[in-house]
């Protein structure tokens, strides 16, 4: 892992594979660890230079004040384009997961010359907040269980890892994998300040980020190969959101992971990698 200075900010990155190979740039949701090691390694074995990175206010990227971000979704999209150009003089395959998928959609729309293909995993075509009437909203019962819990001591590594593992179980994800990722995120955070740790674990910055204007109505402008990956049992962004993305992006392929929820399980990393390599 290292850092890159681009677009006036510092971004934490990790690289897999041959740096001379075609670039697959994976935007974190919000940290790079949203992209499983197994998937990055499979893409690298498939002949790609894989770079996963932390969005601002997470991981090794610039952290100022996660509770009051002084940037917008458009700035995060510009980060993606600038980083792609910094790493390779050829257009990159851009992949975004969760809220990173929102970054990826806007980056591909606003900076189309920087990208050659697009993968969107576990995301939706509108910003955090109220959804459009035709889109599936968060599952109310699951969200009730998830958000009714007491917050942990964000300066206590073990307590944070347990909180995340229980949350993963509620969502239908693998709690052991979530615990391991939470420990890695905790260790990578720039400080033990509670707001910073919470931002790294929960991506809370998006609750305060200016994501206007809307971009859903522009999705038909996308003129690059696209793959939409979505867990069948995702209660946070239900699968109808992925189906909508695949309908509205011209020529997009939809890959539904039948046994997955919000995360990409290691067991299907090869299947997802093969679909991405086919773009």
Secondary structure by P-SEA (a helix, b strand, c coil): ccccccccbbbbbccccccccbbbbbbcccccccccaaaaaaaaaaccbbbbbbccccccccccccccccccaaaaaaaaaaaaaaacccccbbbbccaaaaaaaaaaaaccccccbbbbcccccccccccccccccccaaaaaaaacccccccccaaaaaaaaaaaaaaacccaaaaaaaaaaaaaacccccaaaaaaaacccccccccccccccccccccccbbbbbbbcccccccaaaaaaaaaaccbbbbbbcccccccccccaaaaaaaaaaac
